[in-house]
Amino acid sequence: MPKIAGLALFYSLLISPPALALPPPEDTPEEILRTEIITEAQSPLTGETLSAAEYAILMEQLQDPNRNPQVSTDVAGLIALLQFRRVVKPVLPFIR
């Protein structure tokens, strides 16, 4: 009986298509993708296409903690009111 099971396994291995778990040959390996130089990028703010130099400058500006963020006047007004509320609340605790 074990010989029949082994023979059946051997024939099933011969009949089955080889390498079903491998990616298709036209798929680029991850090792090659890691070494590619990126020459174009998208802006995280607007989504427009940028060159590599423009992208590097933008990312540097976004990481600078001293940059002046550009917000609308409505949002700037709300921020000022919240900061005022934070200052006044310890003095007048009944303000919600």
PEDAQUI-V725478 format. One line per field, one symbol per residue. phi: phi as a letter, one per 40 degrees, with the letter a starting at -180 (. if undefined). A space follows every 50 residues. Layout:
BEGIN
phi: ???
END
This chain:
BEGIN
phi: .cccccccccccccccccfcccccccccccccccccccbbabcccbgccb ccccccccccccccccccccbcccccccccccccccccdccbcccc
END
